[in-house]
Amino acid sequence: MIPAFAARPVFVVAGALAAVLTALSGRYGYHRDELYFLVAGEKLAWGYVDQPPLTPLIARISTELFGNTPMGLRVISTLASAATVIVVALLAREFGSNRPGQVVAAVCAAVSGFLPGVGHMVSTATYDLLAWMLIALFAVKLLRTDDRRWWLALGLTAGIALENKYLVVLPIAALLVALLIVGPRRVLRSWWLLGGIALAGLVALPNVIWQFQHDWPQLTVAGGISSDDGTENRIMFIPLQILQLSPLLLPVWVAGFRRLWKMQWPRAVALAYPVLCAGVLIVGGKSYYALPLLYVLVAAGAEPTYAWITRHRALAAAALTFTAATSAIFTLPVLPVSAVDFVIPVNKEQGEQIGWQNLTTTVANAIPASERATTTILTSNYGQAGALRRYGPAHNLPLAYSPHMSFADWERPADTATGPVLLLQIERSPALESHFPNCHQLTTLQNPVTNDEHGTTLVRCNAPTTPWSTLWPQLRRYY
C-alpha cells in the first residue's frame, strides 16, 4: 500500500512554476530552435531531417490557439513542465514517500536548473523530459506491483515520445539492461512486454517510414553532431550533469540512489542511471541525454531529504532559496539584456533568444528598396532563416532561404532568380563565396549580446555562376 497523494500542495508547486514561466515567457524573444519550429509547423510532415514531427506540431497548435508570439508559442511547454513536476511527486509516492516527501520532490524539481530551463521554451527536450518521467513512473509501478499490463502504458508513452525524439530509446534500453543485471527478470517474461513493444512501434511507425523514404537523414545529423562535439561532451559530461540539475541537489539524488539500492525491488531503476551514462559517454552524446533519470533519483531521495530538513530548517531554507535563485539566473530570462553575457558561458541558450529582430533590421538596411524584389537572401543556418521568415514581412523583405537542415527541402531559389545575392555568414567562407561573383562585405551584425550570431557578416554578391537547382545540393548542410 502506497501513501496518499499530496495533490493540493503538489499542484500548488506545479502552479507556481507555471506562473513563473508564464510571467517570463515574453522576455528576450524566440529561441533559435523555436524560429525553426515555427516554420516546420507551417510545413507539417511525418518527419524532418533532424527530428520527428511532434514538437513542430505542438508549436503549430500553440500558436494557432494562443498567438504567434513567444508567450503564445510557449503555453503548452509551460503546461508540460508543470505536469513534469507532478509526475516527479507521483514517483516519490511510488517509492513510499509520505505527503511531505512528495512535496519535497516537487519543490526540488521546480527549482532545479534543467526543468525550468527547457520549460521556458519550446524544445524537443521539454516534452522528452515529461515522457521520460511518465515512462519511469510506469516502470516503477510495474516493478512495485508486478502487474505486467503496465508494459502497455510504457509502450504507448514510448511510441508517442519517439514521435518527438529518438532519445527515448536510451532510458528504456538502460532499464532493460539493468533488469537483466539485477532483476527482477520475471517481468521480462511476459506477452505484455511484446504488446508494449508492438504498441510503441505502431505509434512511431509513420516517422520511421518517413525516415526510410528519405534515406535516414536523422542518422546523418546525429553522426555529424557526435563527431563534431563528442570529445567535448565526454570531458564535460559529469560537471554538466551536476551543474545543469543544480549542485545543491547532488545530496538528494545520491541519497535517492542509495535508498533505491537498499529497497531492492527498484534496484534496476537505480542502476539504469549509471548504465545510461555509460552508453551516452560511449557515443559522445550530450550531458543532458542522461539528465532526466536524475529526477527519478531526486524523487527517491525526497523522503530522506525531508527527514534532514526537519532537523535543519534554516539551512534548508537557505539552500532552497540559493538553488531557486541560481537556477533562475542561469536558465530563465530574469537578467537585463545587458547582463546576459554573464550567463552565456554556462548556458548559451539564454543568448540564443536575443537579437533576431536586430538581425532582421540589419538585413533590411543592407538591401536598397529598389533591389528588394530581386535580391535572394541566403542564410547560413535555420535560426537566421526562421527569424527573417518571422520578422521579414514587416520590412518588405523577400523570402529568406537556407540550405541548413529541413530548410533545404522546403524551398530553394528559382533558377530565374538572377538578381543580387545577400549572404549571411557567421564566418566568411571562401568556398561558399566562390559560387558567387563579385562578393563584397556590406556590414557586420552587432548584437546586444555575444551569442553565435554576433559578428555575422552580410556579403553582397552577384547571382551564382551555375543554376540554383544545380548548386543547391552542394550547399546542403545537415549540422
Phi, psi and omega in degrees: 000127181263158181296163175294152181277132179278066190300309186297306181294326179294319178293329176296316179298314179298320179294323178296317177298316179299322180295318179296313180298321179294317181297329184260355189292340180267358181279157180066277183154191179295147169279156178311311182294326180296322177298324176292315181297326179300315180289318178299323178294334176282344183236058186301136179209173178280359177184166176223165187297335186243003182190159170288182193269353193294313183296315174300324178295317178297320178300318179296314181297315183296318180288327177294322183276322191240359176103148181274070173228163176306319180294315180295320180298328191264004184300312183292325176298319178299315179295322178296322179291320176297319178296324178298319177301317180295319180294323176300319177295321177295324175297316177302320177298317179299328179277006175095010179288136174285180185305314178299321179295324177296320178294320177301317179299316180297317181295317179300318178295318185292328183262358178293170182278318190291313185297308177297327181297313178281337179285337180291335186236170169271117178210159176298328180294331180300310184277334175298318181298315178298318180297317179299319180293321177293318177299317178298319180298314181292324178294319179294319176299319178301313182289323183288321185262344186061024178268106188291347180296341177297343175300327180292315178298319179296317181295319179297316179297318179297321179297316177296319180296327178293338174280359177249315183196139183285350183298343183296340178292338183294308181294326179294315178297319179297320179294318180296318177297316179297321178296322178294329182279310187244354179077183002284121184288342183299332181291344178276343180267074186205139174292336178297326176298314178297323177296320178296319178297317180296320180295317178298316180295322180295316181292322183277350189303318182303319180288325177298317178298317179300314180299318179298317181293337182249023175065036173053057181296333182294332175293324177295316179298312182298320179296322179293319179296317181295317181290330183280320188243002189305312183295314179298320179299320180292319181295319186268003188302304184292312178303319182288327175303318181286315184290319186290330175278310177139127181302326182286350175268357178305312179297332181292311184282336172294317176298324178295319178298313180298320181294316179297323180293322179288328181288344175072301186299329177261023181303323181297327178294318178294315183292334181302327182294306178295329176297316179296317179301318179299317180296318180294319179296322181297316183274354179075030180285172181284155185298326184288350177300329181257353188299322182304327181293341175294331177293330175294318178292325175298317177300320179290329182274000184293322183294308176296330177295319177297321177299322178291321181299320181297339180262345184221060187297316182295316179295320180295319179297319179295318179296319179297315180298316181295317181297313180298318182293313181293321177299317180296316183297319187268346183236344183242156183279066182262337181278152170296153183305324182296343182254000187293332177303336180295325185259346183303321178300335179266320182221092183293342181297335176300315181289337181287355179260004189237135169105000185287323175292326176296320177299315181297317179297319179298319178296316181298321180290338183276346182250115177302145181305326182289344183251358186295327181288337185249354182278139173258123178263120180243114182262160183267347180209167185290337177294313178299313181297317180296320179296317181289331174291323184282315187256345184299319182304328179294341179253010182058036179276148175290168181299133178270141180245159175206139174272014186268132177050221186287345175304328181296333182272334188285311178210153169222159178298144178287152178297340178280355179281097184245012178277189181296157180239132175253115180264130171255116184230128175297321171226136181299136184240109177301326180296317178293314184291342179295341179278351186232125180287156169056051179276137173212144184283133179267312185197174177235135181289128177248103179269158178289348176228159181270066176270188184298331184274345180298126182092003177302135181265142173251117186239127179263131179227169169278171180302153182297156182281345176240157179302147180303323182296330177279322183285326190304313179299331179288333182275345189302137177229135180259350180199000000 
